[in-house]
Amino acid sequence: MPATEEAVAERPIKEAVSRRKQASRTPDSDATTINKQVFLQKFVENALLQVKEGNLDEYHKLVKVFAYTRHSTNAESAIKYTADVSPWIQALSANVSSLGITYRDLVTTVFGSDWVTTSNSRFVRSYTTLVLQIVSAHPEWVPQAMTSLARWFTYGGHHKDAESQRVHDNIHVLVQEIHRAIPTCGPSLVAALAESWPFRAIKANVQVVYVRNVLRCLEYAGGVRREVLQMVLNHVLQIDVEIQVELDDLESDEESEPEDTGVFEFEDEDQSDADAKEDHDQSGAKGDESEESGSDSDSESESDSDADSVASDLGRARYNAKKTVAKLDALMSTLLTWLERHCQVDEQTGEMSESTSRLFLLFLDLFDTVILPTFKSRYTQFVIFYLCAQNSEYSDVFLGTMVGNLGEPMRSAHDRMSSVTKVSAAAYLGSFVARAKFLTPSVVRSVVGVLVQWANTYMDWFEEQDVQKQARTYAQALGAGAPQADIERHVVFFAVSQAILYMFCFRWRDLAESQSGGPIVETELDSVCWCTELEGLQRVVFSRLNPLHACAPAVAQQFASVASQTNFMFCYAVLQQNRRNNVYAGDATQSPDLALRNKLDSFFPFDPMALPVSRQFIDGIYMEWQDVGDEPEDHREGRDIPEDEANVVEQIVAMSISPVPPLSALPGQTF
């Protein structure tokens, strides 16, 4: 056989040998991967089995594989982490059915790892599947999983970037999948959110990010809407009340701030020593004088130091108060933005959607249980104010609820346990009607009529209880100042009366009309006709209970001014008699029910919104004070203006219901 033929015949044999050698040198990659995966699965299985036998070495190695903390690594380590852990995820997934309570350390490490911060989307999906498999196979791990996930809702609070948004999206995807797989996980989610809630002292950005993520949970976990919204309202309310406490403390500190009057002059110490040396006979007296002078100088230095310390404390308190106000503003605007997005109009009917109505009823219920009983709340209640503006029916429901909280007049004098709620309801009625620009005149008249009727029914009951009935005359009303001790007993009546007077000051234009039935002309108030709903108010004002005595002085004074300028009624004489009675009473004003009087003086729930961002939601639906006009001179002539009337201005400022009027405008000052 020729050589060439031999070469051709041997070629297939050589190629086969070559392929065999190559196969022996380079194993198939797929087979290698399968073998490695099988090995890892066996390793995980054996590690879990050895735990039951008391051998924890392999188990601890497995736990260490999943431990990853982003803050202690760099980007390269994160890439290495995803590459190393990815095959272990599949191995552990094959043994999910074994991950009971015995393996708490491993499961806790899997949940607590910073896996969600990696940018590898494929890895994140694999890890998400692993966590979902664990909680699906063992629902007892759901609370632990929810707690570990909820902690990420504050991520990115110090800096907003694409990474924080990606982290939040990944977490919400997993929480939503868990909620879909286990519909009963709602309580665990609520508990996790409550446990992970940042403290009130934490920076505003962190709290805003957390609240946004908490509200985002409601997009897929509607079953916990009430619990979540209640937590949000409680948190905002606590900061709201904290602001009022800080402001009260600040005012108290400012009142007690020492003043450097510079009245005392101290003798110079060196000069005293020189005089003592010149006159040895009087050295004892001069020495005493020098010692006293030195002591006084030390006292002056200490006084200056104390004043500087107080000033520093006040400056720090003001700074903290400003930070707290900014934090409340950020949270309120976040909540109002969320409400604005969820207040939708049905395109077919043109009315508010059913989901929006359910949301309003939920917030109304939360208002009734959370906000209404809370004193010193200043801004949180504007949430319900904003919702009521979305639909006239919402306002009607809110007003009806507040009237229902007042209860029957006859029971108010005996039902002492709920007097706080009743007083708050009356305050909300008066402030809401006064400030809600979106209320129609018919609604205003209806509410005023209901409250006037309530007050008259209460007076009927009161007169029936009076054993010694006497004729009520105008002179007797002026001479019979209501005893301060009666304020606690009739506090609900006084709260209702104050609400009526407060509403009249703001909405008298809606309660009046011209003789021709058209709109009133404020330059022709002599011919004004008043609505029938006001019938009976004069009886309330001049009654023996004397509500002008118990109401906030600023409200009583302003009502007298507006009522006089509009020729509705004239009650300045009652105010003057009340002042004289207060002078005669002396220390009697320091009665046990002074706290109730203070509450009537200071609680006007819908005073102007002073939060710069949040007020953008309120300004368009909010009614500011409109002056009736300058009080005629003849109304001021012949009336004594006591020195303590300046206190009315201070009360107006404290209630934030008016610009500060000059003293020359008293007693006809304006809100």
Secondary structure, 3 states (H helix, E strand, C coil): CCHHHHHHHHHHHHHHHHHHHHHHHCCCHHHHHHHHHHHHHHHHHHHHHHHHCCCCHHHHHHHHHHCCCHHHCCHHHHHHHHHHHHHHHHHHHCCHHHCCHHHHHHHHHHHHCCHHHCCCHHHHHHHHHHHHHHHHHCHHHHHHHHHHHHHHHHCCCCCCCHHHHHHHHHHHHHHHHHHHHCHHHHHHHHHHHHHHCCCCCCCHHHHHHHHHHHHHHCCCCHHHHHHHHHHHHHHHHHHHHHHHHHHHHHHHHHHCCCCCCCCCCCCCHHHHHHHHHHCHHHHHHHHHHHHHHHHHHHHHHHHHHHHHHHHHHHHHHHHHHHHHHHHHHHHHHHHHHHHHHHCCECCCCCCECHHHHHHHHHHHHHHHHHHCCCCCCCCCCHHHHHHHCCCHHHHHHHHHHHHHHHCCHHHHCCCHHHHHHHHHHHHHHHHHHHHECCCCHHHHHHHHHHHHHHHHHHHHHHHHHCCCCCCCCHHHHHHCCCCCCHHHHCHHHHHHHHHHHHHHHHHHHHHEEECCCCCCCCCCHHHEEECHHHCCHHHHHCCCCCHHHHCCHHHHHHHHHHHHHCCCCCCHHHHHHHHHHHHHHHHHHCCCCHHHHHHHHHCCCCCCCCCCCHHHHCHHHECCCCCCCCCCHHHHCCCCCCHHHHHHHHHHHHHCCCCCCCHHHCCCCCC
